[in-house]
């Protein structure tokens, strides 16, 4: 049984997940994604625009540079 099979919302979450990282094992598993990025001092893809997300720069510094004026 896969992780997504154990999470009742995984398929719903996956339908609006903006992560474009190929083969991401956390796709649709928001709680795991948040935990993973938080441990690294990052934000998940859903905080970024489509253009920003494709850079794979998930740093808080990058987010602030782009969103705080």
GROMACS elastic network, one bead per residue, 0.5 to 0.9 nm:
[ bonds ]
;  ai    aj funct       b0    kb
    1     4     6  0.82608   500
    1     5     6  0.61918   500
    1     6     6  0.73738   500
    2     5     6  0.52348   500
    2     6     6  0.67945   500
    3     6     6  0.52564   500
    3     7     6  0.66888   500
    3    10     6  0.86807   500
    3    25     6  0.85893   500
    3    26     6  0.85551   500
    3    29     6  0.81917   500
    4     7     6  0.52759   500
    4     8     6  0.77542   500
    4     9     6  0.83338   500
    4    10     6  0.54376   500
    4    11     6  0.73570   500
    4    26     6  0.85001   500
    4    27     6  0.85380   500
    4    28     6  0.74238   500
    4    29     6  0.70053   500
    5     8     6  0.71465   500
    5    10     6  0.75829   500
    5    11     6  0.87316   500
    6    10     6  0.82935   500
    7    10     6  0.53561   500
    7    11     6  0.83717   500
    7    29     6  0.74426   500
    8    11     6  0.75178   500
    8    12     6  0.83677   500
    9    12     6  0.52528   500
    9    13     6  0.59142   500
    9    14     6  0.84199   500
    9    28     6  0.77573   500
    9    29     6  0.79458   500
   10    13     6  0.50509   500
   10    14     6  0.59073   500
   10    15     6  0.86412   500
   10    27     6  0.79739   500
   10    29     6  0.55687   500
   10    30     6  0.80233   500
   11    14     6  0.50252   500
   11    15     6  0.64069   500
   11    28     6  0.63757   500
   11    29     6  0.87889   500
   12    15     6  0.53515   500
   12    16     6  0.73355   500
   12    17     6  0.89809   500
   12    28     6  0.73997   500
   13    16     6  0.57025   500
   13    17     6  0.60266   500
   13    27     6  0.81116   500
   13    29     6  0.70210   500
   13    30     6  0.72556   500
   14    18     6  0.84025   500
   14    27     6  0.60209   500
   14    29     6  0.76063   500
   14    30     6  0.88665   500
   15    18     6  0.87266   500
   15    28     6  0.75884   500
   16    28     6  0.81693   500
   17    20     6  0.85834   500
   17    27     6  0.68847   500
   17    28     6  0.61672   500
   17    30     6  0.85149   500
   17    45     6  0.80120   500
   17    46     6  0.68677   500
   18    27     6  0.89321   500
   18    45     6  0.59936   500
   18    46     6  0.56270   500
   18    48     6  0.86167   500
   18    49     6  0.87779   500
   18    50     6  0.74067   500
   18    53     6  0.79247   500
   19    22     6  0.84817   500
   19    24     6  0.80502   500
   19    27     6  0.71649   500
   19    44     6  0.78936   500
   19    45     6  0.51665   500
   19    46     6  0.70121   500
   19    50     6  0.88480   500
   19    53     6  0.71491   500
   19    54     6  0.83759   500
   20    23     6  0.88094   500
   20    24     6  0.82194   500
   20    45     6  0.81113   500
   20    50     6  0.89077   500
   20    53     6  0.74436   500
   20    54     6  0.67739   500
   20    56     6  0.86239   500
   21    24     6  0.56997   500
   21    27     6  0.88561   500
   21    54     6  0.81922   500
   21    56     6  0.78219   500
   23    26     6  0.87489   500
   23    27     6  0.81163   500
   24    27     6  0.55485   500
   25    28     6  0.87631   500
   25    29     6  0.83971   500
   25    33     6  0.89662   500
   26    29     6  0.50426   500
   26    30     6  0.71957   500
   26    31     6  0.87038   500
   26    32     6  0.61877   500
   26    33     6  0.55788   500
   26    36     6  0.87843   500
   27    30     6  0.74876   500
   27    33     6  0.76097   500
   28    31     6  0.89341   500
   28    32     6  0.89723   500
   28    33     6  0.83165   500
   29    32     6  0.55329   500
   29    33     6  0.61782   500
   29    34     6  0.87554   500
   30    34     6  0.60376   500
   30    35     6  0.84869   500
   30    44     6  0.89191   500
   31    34     6  0.52734   500
   31    35     6  0.62089   500
   31    36     6  0.86026   500
   32    35     6  0.51051   500
   32    36     6  0.60153   500
   32    37     6  0.86574   500
   33    36     6  0.51083   500
   33    37     6  0.62351   500
   33    38     6  0.84103   500
   33    44     6  0.66661   500
   34    37     6  0.53790   500
   34    38     6  0.58655   500
   34    39     6  0.85315   500
   34    42     6  0.88411   500
   34    43     6  0.73330   500
   34    44     6  0.63012   500
   35    38     6  0.51404   500
   35    39     6  0.61970   500
   35    40     6  0.88395   500
   36    39     6  0.54953   500
   36    40     6  0.68404   500
   36    42     6  0.85356   500
   36    44     6  0.86176   500
   37    40     6  0.51331   500
   37    41     6  0.62766   500
   37    43     6  0.56382   500
   37    44     6  0.60464   500
   37    58     6  0.80352   500
   38    41     6  0.50539   500
   38    42     6  0.55281   500
   38    43     6  0.66344   500
   38    44     6  0.83592   500
   39    42     6  0.75346   500
   40    43     6  0.86662   500
   40    59     6  0.86371   500
   41    58     6  0.86109   500
   41    59     6  0.67386   500
   41    60     6  0.69399   500
   42    57     6  0.85656   500
   42    58     6  0.51818   500
   42    60     6  0.55505   500
   42    61     6  0.87719   500
   43    46     6  0.80611   500
   43    47     6  0.65962   500
   43    48     6  0.85160   500
   43    58     6  0.53636   500
   43    59     6  0.63321   500
   43    60     6  0.63013   500
   43    63     6  0.81077   500
   44    47     6  0.60716   500
   44    48     6  0.78688   500
   44    53     6  0.88548   500
   44    58     6  0.64654   500
   45    48     6  0.55800   500
   45    49     6  0.81518   500
   45    50     6  0.85600   500
   45    52     6  0.86285   500
   45    53     6  0.56631   500
   45    54     6  0.88300   500
   45    56     6  0.80824   500
   45    58     6  0.69986   500
   46    49     6  0.76941   500
   46    50     6  0.88635   500
   46    53     6  0.80629   500
   47    53     6  0.83427   500
   47    58     6  0.87505   500
   47    63     6  0.79286   500
   48    51     6  0.78561   500
   48    52     6  0.56239   500
   48    53     6  0.54372   500
   48    58     6  0.82230   500
   48    63     6  0.72598   500
   49    52     6  0.51342   500
   49    53     6  0.59600   500
   49    54     6  0.86571   500
   50    53     6  0.51921   500
   50    54     6  0.64452   500
   51    54     6  0.55116   500
   51    55     6  0.72647   500
   52    55     6  0.55780   500
   52    56     6  0.74947   500
   52    57     6  0.75347   500
   52    58     6  0.87201   500
   52    63     6  0.87142   500
   52    66     6  0.86580   500
   53    56     6  0.55191   500
   53    57     6  0.70309   500
   53    58     6  0.75095   500
   54    57     6  0.80134   500
   55    58     6  0.82434   500
   56    59     6  0.89298   500
   57    60     6  0.89318   500
   57    62     6  0.68968   500
   57    63     6  0.86378   500
   58    61     6  0.85200   500
   58    62     6  0.69881   500
   58    63     6  0.73362   500
   59    62     6  0.52631   500
   59    63     6  0.64423   500
   59    64     6  0.87769   500
   60    63     6  0.50027   500
   60    64     6  0.61573   500
   60    65     6  0.85997   500
   61    64     6  0.51570   500
   61    65     6  0.61667   500
   61    66     6  0.87035   500
   62    65     6  0.51126   500
   62    66     6  0.62950   500
   62    67     6  0.85973   500
   63    66     6  0.52839   500
   63    67     6  0.59628   500
   63    68     6  0.79810   500
   64    67     6  0.51654   500
   64    68     6  0.51678   500
   64    69     6  0.83379   500
   65    68     6  0.60613   500
   65    69     6  0.76909   500
   66    69     6  0.77934   500
